[in-house]
Amino acid sequence: MMRFSCSDYTFPLLDRRRRFAMLKLLDFTHVDIGLFERTPDLSPTRLLARPRLFIARLQNDLDSSGLQVADVFLQTGLDPTMRSANDPSPEVRTHNRKLFSRTLELCAALGCRHLTGLPGVFHRSVDCTADFALAAEEAAWRLRAAAQAGITFAIEAHLGSICADVASTRALIEAVPGLSLTLDYGHFIAAGVPSRSIHPLLRFASHVHLRGAAPNRLQTSISENQIDFAGIVRRLTEMNYSGFFALEYVYINWEDCNRTDNVSETLLLRRLLKSAHKRHLLKTRSK
């Protein structure tokens, strides 16, 4: 059985309650929460300042909407280069660890068993090998802390990160045994990597982000999409994947991700994924 979720940040022009109401209107039962500094009502700074009040108000809004949380996506800076996981400053990394611990408390309170974070970036003032080693060290710490809380921690490889291609993503995964991926094909497809080269990463996926993409286009309509969604669905089904298929159309200026009709494309993509799953099951049963 496929389990779907949708990111709350698909509709950032609405306030939090209306975002949740929109997801419910679209027949979603689960939401991916974006804990982003760019989102005033879901910013990490607010969580740190008044954690109990933050959690209580968020839980109330979720209860009112009838939604459950599939994933919390923590981004510690206003953009990936700010307060990155492998920031060379010990003070910044200490701050990030405190925030991560608070986010684990948030996940536990919301009944969410999956937490996504960014892997880190390369810094001009730091040797690449040292940058990578620090990213691995911080990912290992987060993995241990999450495991102690009964929560799965995953990184999302992305454009501009220390895991900007398949090889570097595999290298970090292999450097931190047990680390999983929130896998978003779009970041690789936009860089010109074909789906067949990304498929091997599926075995590391504990959560999957899905939206249309094409070379040089991080986000596209389904009609322009070049991601092999049918291949993703088939492989995950054969692997007995138990995580969520998270529909993650976004609306931000970065990489022209503000040129799609997020309502229509979300519905079209969910329909496409369901159809691919049904076709695969029918084909399997007919053998």
Backbone bond lengths (Angstrom), bond angles and torsions (degrees), N, CA, C in turn:
res aa  C-N    CA-C-N  psi(-1)  N-CA   C-N-CA  omega(-1)  CA-C   N-CA-C  phi
1 M - - - 1.465 - - 1.523 110.09 -
2 M 1.318 116.58 131.62 1.466 120.83 178.48 1.525 110.23 -81.62
3 R 1.318 115.49 136.30 1.458 120.59 175.16 1.524 108.38 -112.81
4 F 1.331 115.79 124.45 1.455 120.68 -177.98 1.521 111.47 -107.80
5 S 1.316 114.80 146.28 1.463 121.77 168.56 1.519 107.11 -135.89
6 C 1.302 116.19 168.68 1.468 120.87 177.20 1.522 108.07 -140.35
7 S 1.305 116.62 140.99 1.466 120.47 -178.36 1.522 111.24 -71.99
8 D 1.327 116.17 140.40 1.462 119.05 176.53 1.523 110.45 -67.11
9 Y 1.340 117.10 -27.32 1.467 121.34 -176.73 1.528 112.66 -81.45
10 T 1.330 116.66 8.47 1.461 120.19 169.37 1.524 110.19 -67.50
11 F 1.323 116.09 -26.33 1.465 121.57 -176.79 1.530 110.98 -127.41
12 P 1.338 118.62 63.36 1.470 121.31 -172.17 1.529 114.95 -71.92
13 L 1.329 117.86 -11.48 1.458 119.49 179.81 1.530 111.61 -78.88
14 L 1.326 116.43 -10.71 1.458 121.07 176.45 1.525 109.63 -96.19
15 D 1.338 117.00 152.23 1.458 118.22 173.44 1.528 108.68 -72.38
16 R 1.325 116.24 170.34 1.460 120.55 -170.36 1.519 112.93 -57.26
17 R 1.296 118.48 -47.25 1.468 120.39 -178.05 1.525 111.38 -61.99
18 R 1.334 115.76 -39.14 1.464 118.94 -179.97 1.529 110.88 -73.40
19 R 1.336 117.94 -31.78 1.470 119.51 173.84 1.518 109.98 -61.20
20 F 1.321 116.08 -46.54 1.461 120.24 179.34 1.531 110.88 -63.12
21 A 1.329 116.03 -40.90 1.462 120.15 179.64 1.531 110.75 -63.59
22 M 1.336 116.12 -37.17 1.461 120.35 178.03 1.528 110.81 -62.62
23 L 1.330 116.69 -43.17 1.463 119.98 179.92 1.528 110.76 -64.14
24 K 1.315 116.10 -40.57 1.464 119.43 178.28 1.528 110.64 -64.54
25 L 1.335 115.89 -39.80 1.465 120.87 178.13 1.524 111.04 -61.62
26 L 1.334 116.54 -30.98 1.459 121.66 179.54 1.534 111.80 -88.10
27 D 1.321 116.57 11.70 1.476 123.30 175.40 1.525 114.17 69.81
28 F 1.319 117.29 32.05 1.461 120.70 171.35 1.528 108.95 -93.58
29 T 1.308 115.53 142.76 1.464 120.65 175.92 1.531 111.17 -105.20
30 H 1.350 116.64 -15.69 1.458 121.43 -177.64 1.523 111.03 -128.58
31 V 1.308 115.43 146.39 1.459 122.71 -178.78 1.520 110.14 -124.97
32 D 1.326 116.35 144.66 1.462 122.66 168.22 1.529 106.70 -95.92
33 I 1.312 116.25 120.57 1.470 121.37 -178.80 1.525 109.52 -88.85
34 G 1.329 116.94 126.12 1.459 121.60 174.88 1.512 110.30 -95.37
35 L 1.329 116.73 107.33 1.463 121.38 178.48 1.529 106.99 -89.91
36 F 1.332 115.26 83.18 1.461 122.59 -171.74 1.524 110.90 -119.31
37 E 1.323 116.76 144.16 1.462 120.51 175.71 1.526 111.78 -65.22
38 R 1.333 116.94 -26.08 1.464 119.37 -179.16 1.527 112.17 -76.37
39 T 1.333 116.80 -7.41 1.459 121.15 -179.57 1.526 108.86 -108.20
40 P 1.330 118.48 99.91 1.471 120.98 -173.04 1.519 115.15 -52.67
41 D 1.345 117.98 -39.44 1.463 119.03 -176.43 1.529 112.97 -88.03
42 L 1.328 116.96 4.21 1.475 120.43 176.00 1.527 110.19 -142.46
43 S 1.322 116.72 42.59 1.460 119.55 -176.52 1.528 111.40 -90.74
44 P 1.333 118.02 142.87 1.463 121.57 176.51 1.527 112.49 -57.53
45 T 1.321 116.87 -33.88 1.465 120.34 179.75 1.517 110.75 -60.62
46 R 1.321 116.79 -41.72 1.467 120.61 178.66 1.526 111.23 -68.14
47 L 1.320 116.88 -36.83 1.462 119.66 177.07 1.521 110.33 -62.16
48 L 1.319 117.53 -44.23 1.458 121.34 -179.68 1.523 112.07 -65.97
49 A 1.319 116.37 -38.43 1.466 120.63 -175.21 1.528 112.19 -68.08
50 R 1.334 116.78 -44.12 1.472 120.24 -176.59 1.528 108.93 -142.96
51 P 1.322 117.69 72.16 1.471 121.01 -172.01 1.527 114.37 -58.59
52 R 1.329 118.14 -43.53 1.473 119.46 -177.29 1.519 110.97 -64.57
53 L 1.336 117.02 -44.52 1.460 120.66 -179.70 1.519 110.28 -66.38
54 F 1.336 116.84 -42.42 1.464 122.04 178.86 1.525 110.51 -57.32
55 I 1.328 116.04 -49.38 1.464 121.23 -177.79 1.527 110.78 -65.48
56 A 1.330 116.60 -42.85 1.464 120.05 -177.98 1.520 111.46 -63.06
57 R 1.326 116.87 -43.66 1.471 120.52 -178.53 1.527 111.15 -68.91
58 L 1.332 116.35 -39.64 1.454 119.30 178.42 1.526 110.42 -65.97
59 Q 1.328 117.10 -43.17 1.460 120.42 178.25 1.521 111.24 -61.18
60 N 1.319 116.95 -39.32 1.460 121.01 178.36 1.524 111.58 -62.83
61 D 1.339 116.22 -42.68 1.471 119.84 179.11 1.525 111.12 -66.27
62 L 1.320 116.65 -38.06 1.463 120.31 177.70 1.527 111.08 -66.31
63 D 1.321 116.36 -44.23 1.459 120.66 178.91 1.526 110.90 -61.09
64 S 1.330 115.76 -40.80 1.466 120.19 -179.55 1.521 111.50 -64.49
65 S 1.322 116.36 -32.92 1.464 120.58 -177.77 1.530 112.52 -87.63
66 G 1.339 116.58 -18.63 1.452 119.94 -177.20 1.517 113.75 79.16
67 L 1.332 116.44 20.56 1.461 121.06 -179.83 1.523 111.47 -100.02
68 Q 1.337 115.48 149.68 1.453 122.44 170.77 1.525 108.74 -112.10
69 V 1.322 116.72 160.06 1.466 120.78 -175.32 1.528 110.38 -98.88
70 A 1.336 115.32 124.54 1.469 121.16 178.46 1.524 110.98 -88.90
71 D 1.333 116.31 -35.93 1.467 121.17 -175.86 1.519 109.18 -156.23
72 V 1.322 115.94 145.87 1.463 121.70 168.09 1.521 106.71 -111.77
73 F 1.319 116.13 126.53 1.462 122.66 -176.95 1.528 107.87 -107.77
74 L 1.331 116.05 104.07 1.458 121.82 -177.25 1.521 110.99 -92.09
75 Q 1.334 115.89 126.43 1.458 122.20 171.27 1.526 106.84 -124.40
76 T 1.321 116.31 116.87 1.467 121.08 -168.61 1.519 114.40 -79.75
77 G 1.333 117.97 -16.83 1.454 121.01 179.53 1.513 111.75 -123.68
78 L 1.327 115.40 170.62 1.463 119.96 179.65 1.523 110.89 -64.56
79 D 1.336 116.92 -30.23 1.454 122.21 169.90 1.528 107.26 -140.80
80 P 1.334 119.22 167.21 1.474 120.87 -172.68 1.522 115.28 -58.68
81 T 1.330 117.72 -22.00 1.466 119.65 -178.75 1.525 112.60 -82.23
82 M 1.315 116.96 -13.79 1.466 121.24 -177.82 1.527 110.00 -97.80
83 R 1.337 116.56 129.14 1.461 121.76 -179.35 1.526 111.14 51.86
84 S 1.313 115.95 44.42 1.468 120.70 -179.41 1.524 110.50 -65.66
85 A 1.316 115.89 160.75 1.465 120.54 -178.48 1.524 111.59 -57.41
86 N 1.329 116.96 -36.16 1.467 121.44 -178.28 1.524 112.20 -106.33
87 D 1.322 116.02 33.03 1.472 119.68 177.66 1.525 109.53 -55.94
88 P 1.336 118.23 135.28 1.474 119.91 -177.99 1.522 114.17 -66.39
89 S 1.341 117.81 -14.58 1.462 121.19 180.00 1.526 111.34 -82.52
90 P 1.352 118.47 121.06 1.475 120.66 176.72 1.520 112.20 -58.80
91 E 1.336 116.49 -34.26 1.466 119.91 -179.65 1.531 110.83 -64.85
92 V 1.327 116.21 -41.75 1.464 119.81 179.15 1.533 110.22 -65.52
93 R 1.314 116.86 -42.88 1.464 119.75 -179.60 1.526 111.12 -65.57
94 T 1.320 117.63 -35.76 1.466 120.72 175.95 1.524 110.07 -63.81
95 H 1.331 115.84 -43.94 1.467 120.75 176.51 1.528 110.10 -58.81
96 N 1.336 116.45 -45.32 1.458 120.76 -179.02 1.530 112.34 -62.52
97 R 1.320 116.26 -38.46 1.468 119.33 179.03 1.529 111.05 -66.52
98 K 1.313 116.23 -39.18 1.462 119.49 177.33 1.524 110.25 -62.97
99 L 1.322 116.00 -43.45 1.462 120.61 178.52 1.524 110.66 -64.36
100 F 1.316 116.66 -40.56 1.463 120.23 178.91 1.528 110.46 -61.91
101 S 1.313 116.97 -42.08 1.463 120.81 179.12 1.524 111.00 -62.72
102 R 1.333 117.03 -40.78 1.462 120.95 176.81 1.527 110.64 -64.34
103 T 1.321 115.81 -36.68 1.458 119.57 -179.89 1.520 111.19 -68.56
104 L 1.316 117.16 -35.16 1.467 120.02 173.91 1.524 110.52 -62.14
105 E 1.327 116.58 -40.47 1.469 120.46 176.42 1.526 110.39 -62.06
106 L 1.321 115.84 -39.66 1.461 120.77 177.76 1.528 110.21 -62.29
107 C 1.332 116.54 -48.13 1.462 120.41 179.52 1.529 110.86 -57.44
108 A 1.330 116.40 -46.33 1.467 120.56 -178.51 1.524 110.94 -61.14
109 A 1.329 116.29 -42.51 1.468 120.49 -178.88 1.525 111.67 -65.92
110 L 1.332 116.56 -32.86 1.462 120.82 -177.99 1.523 112.76 -88.16
111 G 1.332 116.91 -4.23 1.455 120.09 -177.71 1.514 112.65 73.93
112 C 1.332 116.44 23.41 1.460 122.08 -179.73 1.525 109.12 -94.66
113 R 1.319 117.30 131.48 1.467 121.47 -176.13 1.521 113.48 -109.96
114 H 1.321 117.12 17.17 1.467 119.71 179.50 1.527 110.31 -141.71
115 L 1.333 115.50 133.21 1.463 122.18 -178.70 1.522 108.96 -131.61
116 T 1.320 116.13 128.73 1.461 122.56 179.22 1.519 110.50 -109.77
117 G 1.331 116.07 142.17 1.458 121.40 175.11 1.514 110.31 -141.19
118 L 1.327 116.62 167.73 1.461 121.32 178.05 1.528 109.83 -87.76
119 P 1.326 118.52 149.40 1.467 120.77 -174.47 1.520 115.32 -79.20
120 G 1.335 117.26 -22.84 1.458 120.74 -174.91 1.518 110.77 121.10
121 V 1.326 115.35 174.84 1.467 121.26 -177.67 1.524 109.60 -134.24
122 F 1.326 116.08 169.80 1.458 120.21 172.91 1.533 108.83 -85.40
123 H 1.335 116.03 142.40 1.462 121.90 -179.80 1.520 109.79 -115.31
124 R 1.302 117.21 136.44 1.464 121.50 -176.67 1.520 112.63 -58.93
125 S 1.320 116.64 -33.19 1.460 120.38 -175.24 1.529 113.41 -85.91
126 V 1.335 116.46 1.72 1.469 120.37 -173.78 1.527 110.02 -124.41
127 D 1.324 116.07 139.35 1.457 121.48 174.48 1.529 109.61 -60.54
128 C 1.324 116.75 140.17 1.466 121.05 -176.28 1.525 112.48 -57.77
129 T 1.322 116.09 -39.87 1.468 119.90 179.97 1.519 110.84 -64.24
130 A 1.335 116.13 -41.33 1.465 120.64 178.68 1.527 110.70 -67.60
131 D 1.322 116.55 -38.87 1.468 120.85 177.70 1.528 110.22 -59.98
132 F 1.319 115.82 -45.74 1.463 120.61 -179.10 1.524 110.81 -65.77
133 A 1.324 116.64 -41.82 1.465 120.71 -179.39 1.524 110.57 -62.11
134 L 1.325 116.79 -40.07 1.461 120.42 179.75 1.524 110.64 -69.22
135 A 1.331 117.04 -37.26 1.471 120.31 175.94 1.525 110.67 -61.15
136 A 1.326 116.55 -42.06 1.462 120.98 178.79 1.528 110.97 -65.69
137 E 1.330 116.11 -41.10 1.465 120.43 179.70 1.525 111.21 -61.95
138 E 1.317 115.82 -45.01 1.471 119.35 -179.18 1.523 111.17 -69.87
139 A 1.327 117.66 -38.26 1.466 120.38 177.52 1.525 110.65 -63.13
140 A 1.334 116.44 -39.33 1.468 120.33 178.68 1.523 110.88 -65.22
141 W 1.333 117.01 -40.95 1.466 120.31 177.89 1.532 110.57 -62.28
142 R 1.321 116.29 -44.74 1.468 120.38 -179.45 1.531 110.99 -65.39
143 L 1.306 115.70 -38.92 1.463 119.76 178.85 1.524 110.61 -61.53
144 R 1.333 116.97 -44.72 1.472 120.80 179.41 1.526 111.02 -64.83
145 A 1.322 116.37 -45.29 1.468 119.98 -178.82 1.525 110.92 -62.16
146 A 1.332 116.53 -41.72 1.463 120.69 179.65 1.522 111.13 -66.45
147 A 1.327 116.29 -42.05 1.469 120.44 -179.53 1.521 111.27 -60.88
148 Q 1.332 116.24 -38.80 1.465 120.46 178.68 1.524 111.34 -64.23
149 A 1.339 116.44 -26.71 1.463 121.08 178.92 1.523 112.10 -92.76
150 G 1.352 117.16 1.84 1.459 120.68 -179.60 1.512 113.43 74.56
151 I 1.333 116.29 28.59 1.465 122.16 -176.12 1.522 109.70 -122.64
152 T 1.323 116.54 139.46 1.462 121.96 176.89 1.521 109.04 -83.17
153 F 1.338 116.24 128.32 1.462 120.68 176.62 1.524 109.76 -107.56
154 A 1.331 116.03 134.81 1.457 121.83 179.59 1.517 110.20 -135.62
155 I 1.328 115.86 151.12 1.462 120.11 173.43 1.520 109.09 -101.82
156 E 1.328 116.14 152.69 1.459 120.51 171.63 1.521 108.75 -109.77
157 A 1.330 116.15 110.32 1.463 120.82 173.27 1.524 107.93 -66.30
158 H 1.333 116.80 137.79 1.463 118.29 -175.90 1.522 111.40 -151.72
159 L 1.311 115.79 164.15 1.453 122.25 176.79 1.525 109.76 -55.81
160 G 1.327 116.86 133.55 1.453 121.01 177.81 1.509 114.38 83.88
161 S 1.324 118.04 -0.25 1.462 120.61 -177.80 1.516 110.98 -95.99
162 I 1.309 115.22 178.72 1.458 121.11 175.91 1.525 110.63 -71.20
163 C 1.330 115.89 -12.97 1.468 123.23 175.75 1.524 108.59 -119.67
164 A 1.321 116.07 68.30 1.464 120.79 -175.14 1.520 113.12 -92.76
165 D 1.334 117.45 -6.56 1.460 120.52 178.10 1.527 109.35 -141.28
166 V 1.318 115.71 174.66 1.467 120.09 -175.94 1.519 111.61 -63.45
167 A 1.326 117.42 -42.62 1.466 121.12 -176.72 1.521 111.84 -63.13
168 S 1.326 117.71 -46.41 1.464 120.40 -178.93 1.525 111.14 -69.55
169 T 1.327 116.83 -31.70 1.465 120.36 176.41 1.523 110.19 -65.15
170 R 1.312 116.51 -45.63 1.468 120.45 178.07 1.524 110.42 -63.52
171 A 1.325 116.86 -37.53 1.463 120.34 -178.52 1.523 110.92 -62.40
172 L 1.338 117.62 -41.62 1.462 119.99 179.89 1.518 110.83 -70.79
173 I 1.325 116.90 -41.21 1.464 120.82 178.02 1.529 110.43 -59.42
174 E 1.321 116.38 -43.39 1.456 120.40 -178.95 1.522 112.18 -72.61
175 A 1.331 117.11 -25.71 1.463 120.98 178.67 1.523 112.16 -76.74
176 V 1.336 116.35 -19.70 1.471 121.33 -178.36 1.530 108.04 -126.15
177 P 1.317 118.47 85.00 1.465 121.58 -178.05 1.528 112.37 -53.87
178 G 1.322 115.64 130.27 1.458 120.68 179.86 1.511 113.89 96.58
179 L 1.332 117.36 -13.84 1.462 120.81 179.10 1.519 109.42 -70.17
180 S 1.329 116.82 138.09 1.461 120.70 179.74 1.524 110.47 -118.18
181 L 1.332 114.95 176.01 1.459 122.00 -176.79 1.521 112.07 -115.06
182 T 1.310 115.45 140.48 1.451 121.16 156.99 1.523 103.28 -93.90
183 L 1.309 116.47 98.11 1.461 121.65 -165.94 1.530 111.62 -88.51
184 D 1.315 114.80 122.23 1.465 122.61 178.49 1.529 107.53 -121.41
185 Y 1.335 116.43 103.14 1.465 120.98 -179.29 1.526 112.18 -59.81
186 G 1.328 117.07 -28.83 1.452 120.83 -173.35 1.512 113.99 -55.65
187 H 1.334 117.18 -37.98 1.464 120.47 -177.72 1.527 111.40 -66.99
188 F 1.318 117.49 -31.39 1.462 121.25 177.85 1.533 110.92 -82.35
189 I 1.322 116.12 -43.63 1.464 121.33 179.86 1.525 110.44 -59.22
190 A 1.337 116.69 -42.29 1.464 120.52 -179.94 1.524 111.89 -61.34
191 A 1.330 116.31 -28.60 1.467 121.38 179.06 1.524 111.82 -86.40
192 G 1.332 117.69 3.57 1.457 121.24 176.89 1.508 115.37 93.68
193 V 1.338 117.77 8.93 1.463 121.14 179.69 1.531 108.87 -85.18
194 P 1.325 119.14 127.80 1.474 120.55 -179.33 1.524 111.64 -74.94
195 S 1.304 115.69 156.64 1.471 121.17 -178.14 1.519 112.12 -56.12
196 R 1.335 117.41 -37.71 1.470 119.87 -176.30 1.530 111.94 -61.46
197 S 1.346 116.80 -26.20 1.466 120.10 178.86 1.526 111.76 -83.10
198 I 1.333 116.75 -17.73 1.471 122.02 -178.77 1.520 111.07 -92.56
199 H 1.326 117.08 -29.60 1.460 121.60 -175.87 1.538 113.84 -49.41
200 P 1.342 119.87 -38.23 1.476 118.30 -179.75 1.525 114.22 -60.18
201 L 1.341 117.81 -19.83 1.462 120.86 179.11 1.529 111.94 -75.20
202 L 1.322 117.33 -14.32 1.462 119.91 -176.85 1.527 112.72 -59.54
203 R 1.305 116.48 -29.11 1.476 117.88 -178.24 1.516 112.39 -68.71
204 F 1.342 116.94 -14.21 1.466 121.02 177.77 1.534 111.70 -97.62
205 A 1.328 117.58 -2.08 1.466 120.99 -172.18 1.526 112.65 -81.33
206 S 1.328 115.91 129.28 1.462 121.56 172.02 1.533 110.33 -110.34
207 H 1.332 115.97 -8.95 1.464 122.69 178.43 1.525 104.93 -155.46
208 V 1.319 117.84 147.24 1.465 120.54 -178.21 1.519 109.74 -130.89
209 H 1.339 116.17 126.42 1.465 122.60 174.23 1.523 108.89 -94.27
210 L 1.315 117.09 132.99 1.457 121.40 -174.55 1.521 112.10 -132.79
211 R 1.328 115.39 128.16 1.459 123.51 170.04 1.520 106.68 -164.48
212 G 1.312 117.18 161.55 1.453 119.95 -179.08 1.516 111.78 -66.53
213 A 1.339 116.22 146.37 1.464 121.74 176.94 1.522 108.74 -155.62
214 A 1.338 115.69 163.80 1.463 122.57 179.08 1.520 107.59 -154.57
215 P 1.317 119.23 166.79 1.463 120.02 177.28 1.529 111.51 -53.11
216 N 1.328 114.68 129.63 1.474 122.93 -177.46 1.515 113.53 66.18
217 R 1.330 117.33 13.46 1.467 122.01 178.26 1.524 108.72 -136.24
218 L 1.321 116.76 102.65 1.459 120.24 -178.73 1.521 111.73 -67.31
219 Q 1.331 116.58 -27.46 1.466 119.80 179.49 1.519 109.22 -140.95
220 T 1.326 115.64 129.25 1.460 121.21 179.37 1.521 110.26 -138.39
221 S 1.305 114.78 171.81 1.456 120.82 170.75 1.522 108.71 -72.78
222 I 1.314 116.73 164.49 1.457 121.20 177.48 1.526 110.64 -62.78
223 S 1.317 118.02 -34.45 1.467 120.79 -179.52 1.524 111.94 -65.82
224 E 1.322 118.31 -25.14 1.471 122.37 -179.81 1.527 112.18 -101.59
225 N 1.310 117.19 -6.79 1.463 122.39 -174.18 1.525 113.42 -62.19
226 Q 1.348 116.00 143.25 1.471 120.97 175.37 1.535 112.23 -123.89
227 I 1.318 117.45 13.78 1.466 120.36 173.95 1.522 109.08 -80.52
228 D 1.311 115.90 138.12 1.468 121.83 178.84 1.534 109.09 -81.63
229 F 1.329 116.04 77.77 1.456 119.65 -178.58 1.531 112.12 -64.48
230 A 1.322 117.38 -38.22 1.461 120.17 179.33 1.525 110.48 -61.51
231 G 1.329 116.15 -40.06 1.457 120.46 178.21 1.519 112.26 -66.30
232 I 1.324 116.72 -36.22 1.466 121.10 177.05 1.522 110.08 -64.31
233 V 1.326 115.69 -49.59 1.465 120.45 -178.42 1.527 110.66 -61.04
234 R 1.331 117.12 -44.61 1.466 120.66 -178.83 1.526 110.73 -61.78
235 R 1.312 116.77 -47.26 1.467 120.11 -177.17 1.529 111.63 -65.98
236 L 1.325 116.93 -43.37 1.459 119.21 -179.56 1.523 111.25 -66.39
237 T 1.317 117.21 -36.97 1.465 120.72 177.77 1.522 110.20 -63.44
238 E 1.331 116.10 -43.86 1.467 120.45 179.25 1.527 111.72 -66.52
239 M 1.328 117.22 -26.25 1.458 121.46 178.21 1.532 112.24 -85.23
240 N 1.345 116.99 -1.00 1.464 122.07 -175.11 1.527 111.18 58.17
241 Y 1.311 115.42 40.95 1.462 121.84 177.75 1.528 110.11 -57.92
242 S 1.327 115.99 130.22 1.470 119.91 -176.95 1.522 112.71 -111.74
243 G 1.328 116.52 2.84 1.461 119.66 -179.18 1.519 112.27 -83.10
244 F 1.323 114.99 -171.36 1.460 121.34 -177.98 1.522 111.68 -93.28
245 F 1.319 114.33 149.34 1.457 122.24 166.44 1.535 104.94 -95.57
246 A 1.320 115.78 102.69 1.465 120.48 -172.92 1.527 110.43 -96.24
247 L 1.322 116.58 114.24 1.456 121.09 177.41 1.530 107.44 -79.19
248 E 1.352 115.08 121.98 1.454 119.29 -167.20 1.534 113.01 -131.55
249 Y 1.311 116.56 48.43 1.465 117.56 169.21 1.527 107.56 -65.48
250 V 1.322 115.92 138.37 1.465 120.32 -177.79 1.525 109.81 -121.75
251 Y 1.317 115.01 164.38 1.469 119.82 176.57 1.524 107.84 -132.42
252 I 1.343 115.10 90.92 1.461 122.44 176.68 1.526 108.05 -144.09
253 N 1.322 116.33 160.38 1.459 120.52 -179.29 1.527 112.29 -71.47
254 W 1.338 117.37 -27.04 1.463 122.22 -176.37 1.521 111.16 -58.32
255 E 1.339 116.60 131.50 1.461 123.13 177.03 1.537 112.51 55.86
256 D 1.333 116.73 29.41 1.467 122.00 178.49 1.524 113.44 58.44
257 C 1.326 115.73 33.10 1.470 119.50 179.45 1.526 111.45 -83.87
258 N 1.306 115.92 40.13 1.468 120.26 177.69 1.531 110.22 -135.01
259 R 1.338 114.21 29.25 1.468 118.62 -174.77 1.523 112.98 -121.99
260 T 1.308 116.59 19.80 1.465 119.52 178.79 1.518 110.17 -122.71
261 D 1.306 115.18 154.43 1.466 122.55 173.18 1.528 106.48 -84.16
262 N 1.319 116.52 96.38 1.464 119.93 -170.86 1.523 113.87 -64.74
263 V 1.315 117.43 -31.60 1.467 119.08 178.10 1.527 110.01 -65.77
264 S 1.325 116.48 -53.75 1.457 120.53 -177.23 1.521 111.97 -64.08
265 E 1.343 116.74 -44.49 1.465 119.31 -176.83 1.525 111.74 -67.47
266 T 1.316 117.49 -34.28 1.461 120.51 176.12 1.529 110.70 -63.07
267 L 1.322 116.48 -44.44 1.464 120.35 179.40 1.528 111.68 -66.94
268 L 1.326 116.31 -41.10 1.459 120.04 179.73 1.528 111.54 -65.25
269 L 1.326 116.35 -40.26 1.461 119.54 -179.16 1.528 110.85 -68.34
270 R 1.312 117.57 -42.24 1.467 119.18 178.04 1.527 110.38 -61.41
271 R 1.323 116.47 -41.33 1.470 120.37 178.03 1.528 110.53 -62.28
272 L 1.326 117.24 -42.50 1.462 121.71 179.87 1.526 111.00 -62.55
273 L 1.338 116.69 -44.30 1.459 121.06 -178.68 1.523 111.46 -65.75
274 K 1.322 116.44 -42.53 1.466 119.89 177.77 1.521 111.14 -62.23
275 S 1.324 115.68 -41.29 1.456 120.08 -179.46 1.529 110.96 -65.82
276 A 1.333 116.71 -40.64 1.467 120.55 178.41 1.523 110.82 -64.00
277 H 1.308 116.40 -39.50 1.463 120.87 178.78 1.524 111.08 -65.61
278 K 1.323 116.58 -43.51 1.462 121.21 -179.77 1.524 110.49 -63.85
279 R 1.338 117.00 -43.32 1.466 120.32 179.45 1.527 111.19 -62.42
280 H 1.326 116.00 -41.04 1.469 119.23 -179.85 1.527 110.90 -64.87
281 L 1.323 116.96 -42.21 1.466 120.13 -179.82 1.525 110.99 -64.63
282 L 1.338 117.24 -42.19 1.459 120.79 179.38 1.525 110.79 -64.19
283 K 1.333 116.21 -40.75 1.452 120.42 178.97 1.529 111.21 -64.96
284 T 1.330 115.58 -39.92 1.473 120.33 179.62 1.514 111.32 -65.51
285 R 1.326 116.67 -42.07 1.470 121.00 -178.22 1.520 112.57 -70.12
286 S 1.328 116.56 -25.77 1.466 120.13 -177.65 1.518 112.68 -81.02
287 K 1.326 117.51 -9.80 1.462 120.47 -179.23 1.532 111.17 -76.98
